[in-house]
C-alpha cells in the first residue's frame, strides 16, 4: 500500500493511455498564445495577422505571422514552455 502512494504526482495526471491530460499541458507553458502574440507585436513593432499553436510531441510552439510597418509579412516562432523566440 505504501508503494502506491509514493508515485510521482505527474503519473496521477496521466490519462488511462499513459498520456498527460490537458491540465498538465497548460501548466507547463510559460505563456499563453495571447501573451506570445502581445510580446511579438511589441518586440517587432508589428501587428499580428495570424497566430497558431503547433505541437511537436510534448512540445508546444506558437507560430505568429506579423505585418510590419513597412508592409513586410514575416513569421516568428515562440516556444510555449520557455517563451523564447526561435
Secondary structure, 3 states (H helix, E strand, C coil): CHHHHCCCHHHHHECCCCCECHHHHHHCCCCCHHHHHHHHHHHHCEEEEEEEEEEECCEEEEEEEEEECCCCEEEEEEECCCCCEC
